[in-house]
Amino acid sequence: PKYLQLKEKLEHEFPGCMDICGEGTPQVTGFFEVTVAGKLVHSKKRGDGYVDTESKFRKLVTAIKAALALC
């Protein structure tokens, strides 16, 4: 699944720094959000789309780094 591929890429990008978990939603498909230190940095529901290109992945990595810097 796409979630597992993205999880592996993020774990490679941030080794030992993240606890990535997923939760299925039986009523809604494609609901995908990334929260770092309590801050929502990516939400498919809000219009960010799924992370399916390298440019979207880089944007997500940049948002994660910015959120981690605030911790």
Protein Blocks (a to p, Z undefined) as FASTA:
>chain_A
ZZlmmmmmmmmmmgokaccdddddfkbghiacddeehiafbdfknonopafbfklmmmmm
mmmmmmmmmZZ
